[in-house]
Amino acid sequence: MGDAVQITVVGMSFVFGAILLLWGLMVLVVRFTQAKTEAADEGDLSDTERKNAAAAAVAVMLALHDTSPKPFPAPPTALVSAWQAVRRSNQLKDRGFKR
């Protein structure tokens, strides 16, 4: 039983060590990429420019939106051969409808 406990402890230490390593890597990635996003935010638009951009986006979306009714597609044809239709009708004729 002592070997099983040792194997369990070693395995769990590997798992938790890997979790801590990934956590540390994520912290480093966030720290290095956070400075870039703050520098990119310096060129923000004013409120009126944002409103104009939103209005232009809505106008383009409405111009591209097609409101004409689409024809309803015809349903696909049944994939039943004549042989299958005859066999099925014979089965219904022999047994009749059950409700």
PyMOL commands that set and color helices and strands:
alter all, ss='L'
color gray80, all
select helices_A, chain A and resi 2-43+47-64+82-95
alter helices_A, ss='H'
color red, helices_A
deselect
rebuild
show_as cartoon
